[in-house]
Amino acid sequence: MMTNSEGVVQNSLFDLIFGWREGEQAAPIPKPADADMSLEAAANIFKALGHEGRLLILCHLSSGEKSVNELENMLDARQSAVSQQLARLRMQGLVTNRREGQTIYYSIKDQRIMELLRAFGTIFYAPSPTQE
């Protein structure tokens, strides 16, 4: 990661993406209160999403809560592999779980993840523009 000592000024992720700078007359998009999420936190989210299995789990969870058993069947994967990926997603704060008897159900915890998944779908699964 680049630091100020390397001559690079670190801005918040919001500032870098939307071009908002302190002291400007009018920001193109109002800066939300939580916009100063650290780059490290954002990078950790993208690392979690960067694993095919975790991304697939989140895509399945985007349609609603699922049990570990349901996810195993959807992914055609062993329980240990699914549980390991769910543990990583839980550790990153991307999913939440609840227990009902012997069954554990998972769901997406943060609506921002849903927005990222929608963007993912738009970018990678939208029909490509016709080339002339």
C-alpha positions as CSV (number, residue, x, y, z in Angstrom):
1,M,0.0,0.0,0.0
2,M,1.3,3.5,-0.8
3,T,1.8,5.9,2.1
4,N,2.3,9.6,2.4
5,S,6.0,9.0,2.9
6,E,6.1,7.7,-0.7
7,G,4.9,11.1,-1.9
8,V,1.3,9.9,-2.5
9,V,-1.4,11.8,-0.8
10,Q,-4.0,9.3,0.5
11,N,-7.6,10.4,0.0
12,S,-10.7,8.7,1.2
13,L,-12.2,6.2,-1.3
14,F,-15.1,8.5,-1.8
15,D,-12.8,11.4,-2.7
16,L,-10.9,9.3,-5.2
17,I,-14.0,7.9,-6.9
18,F,-16.1,11.0,-7.0
19,G,-13.5,13.7,-7.2
20,W,-14.7,15.5,-4.1
21,R,-12.0,17.6,-2.4
22,E,-12.0,19.5,0.8
23,G,-12.6,23.2,0.3
24,E,-14.3,22.9,-3.1
25,Q,-17.4,25.1,-3.6
26,A,-19.7,22.4,-4.8
27,A,-19.2,18.7,-4.6
28,P,-20.8,16.8,-7.5
29,I,-22.2,14.3,-5.0
30,P,-22.8,15.1,-1.3
31,K,-20.3,13.3,0.8
32,P,-22.1,10.9,3.2
33,A,-21.1,10.6,6.8
34,D,-19.5,7.2,6.4
35,A,-17.6,8.1,3.2
36,D,-14.2,8.0,5.0
37,M,-14.2,4.2,5.0
38,S,-10.6,3.3,4.9
39,L,-9.0,2.0,1.7
40,E,-7.9,-1.0,3.7
41,A,-11.5,-1.9,4.6
42,A,-12.5,-1.5,1.0
43,A,-9.6,-3.6,-0.2
44,N,-10.6,-6.3,2.3
45,I,-14.1,-6.4,0.9
46,F,-12.8,-6.7,-2.7
47,K,-10.4,-9.5,-1.5
48,A,-13.3,-11.4,-0.1
49,L,-15.3,-10.9,-3.3
50,G,-12.2,-11.8,-5.3
51,H,-12.6,-15.5,-4.4
52,E,-14.8,-17.4,-6.9
53,G,-16.5,-19.5,-4.1
54,R,-17.2,-16.5,-1.9
55,L,-18.5,-14.5,-4.8
56,L,-20.8,-17.4,-5.8
57,I,-22.1,-17.7,-2.2
58,L,-22.9,-14.0,-2.1
59,C,-24.7,-14.2,-5.4
60,H,-26.8,-17.0,-4.1
61,L,-27.5,-15.1,-0.9
62,S,-28.5,-12.0,-2.9
63,S,-31.9,-13.7,-3.5
64,G,-32.4,-14.2,0.2
65,E,-31.4,-16.2,3.3
66,K,-30.0,-19.7,2.7
67,S,-29.1,-22.6,5.0
68,V,-25.6,-24.1,4.8
69,N,-27.1,-27.3,3.4
70,E,-28.9,-25.3,0.6
71,L,-25.6,-23.6,-0.2
72,E,-23.8,-26.9,-0.3
73,N,-26.3,-28.2,-2.8
74,M,-26.3,-25.0,-4.9
75,L,-22.5,-25.0,-5.1
76,D,-22.1,-28.7,-5.3
77,A,-19.4,-28.4,-2.7
78,R,-18.5,-30.2,0.6
79,Q,-19.8,-28.8,3.8
80,S,-16.3,-28.0,5.1
81,A,-15.5,-25.9,2.0
82,V,-18.7,-24.0,2.2
83,S,-18.3,-23.4,5.9
84,Q,-14.8,-22.2,5.5
85,Q,-15.9,-19.6,2.9
86,L,-18.9,-18.5,5.0
87,A,-16.5,-18.1,8.0
88,R,-14.4,-15.7,6.0
89,L,-17.4,-13.8,4.8
90,R,-18.7,-13.6,8.4
91,M,-15.2,-12.4,9.6
92,Q,-15.3,-9.6,7.0
93,G,-18.7,-8.6,8.2
94,L,-20.3,-9.4,4.8
95,V,-22.8,-12.0,6.0
96,T,-24.7,-12.7,9.2
97,N,-26.1,-16.0,10.5
98,R,-28.9,-17.3,12.7
99,R,-29.5,-20.7,14.1
100,E,-32.8,-22.5,14.1
101,G,-32.4,-25.8,15.8
102,Q,-29.6,-27.7,14.1
103,T,-29.7,-25.5,10.9
104,I,-27.7,-22.4,10.4
105,Y,-29.0,-19.8,8.0
106,Y,-26.9,-17.1,6.3
107,S,-27.9,-13.8,4.7
108,I,-26.1,-10.7,3.4
109,K,-25.4,-8.3,6.2
110,D,-24.6,-5.1,4.4
111,Q,-26.8,-3.6,1.7
112,R,-23.7,-2.1,0.1
113,I,-22.7,-5.7,-0.8
114,M,-26.0,-6.0,-2.6
115,E,-25.2,-2.8,-4.6
116,L,-21.8,-4.2,-5.5
117,L,-23.4,-7.5,-6.7
118,R,-25.9,-5.5,-8.8
119,A,-23.0,-3.5,-10.3
120,F,-21.1,-6.8,-10.9
121,G,-24.2,-8.2,-12.8
122,T,-24.6,-5.0,-14.8
123,I,-20.9,-5.0,-15.8
124,F,-20.3,-8.6,-16.5
125,Y,-23.7,-10.0,-17.6
126,A,-25.3,-7.1,-19.5
127,P,-25.4,-7.7,-23.3
128,S,-22.3,-6.3,-24.8
129,P,-22.7,-3.3,-27.1
130,T,-22.9,-4.1,-30.8
131,Q,-19.7,-3.4,-32.6
132,E,-20.0,-1.7,-36.0
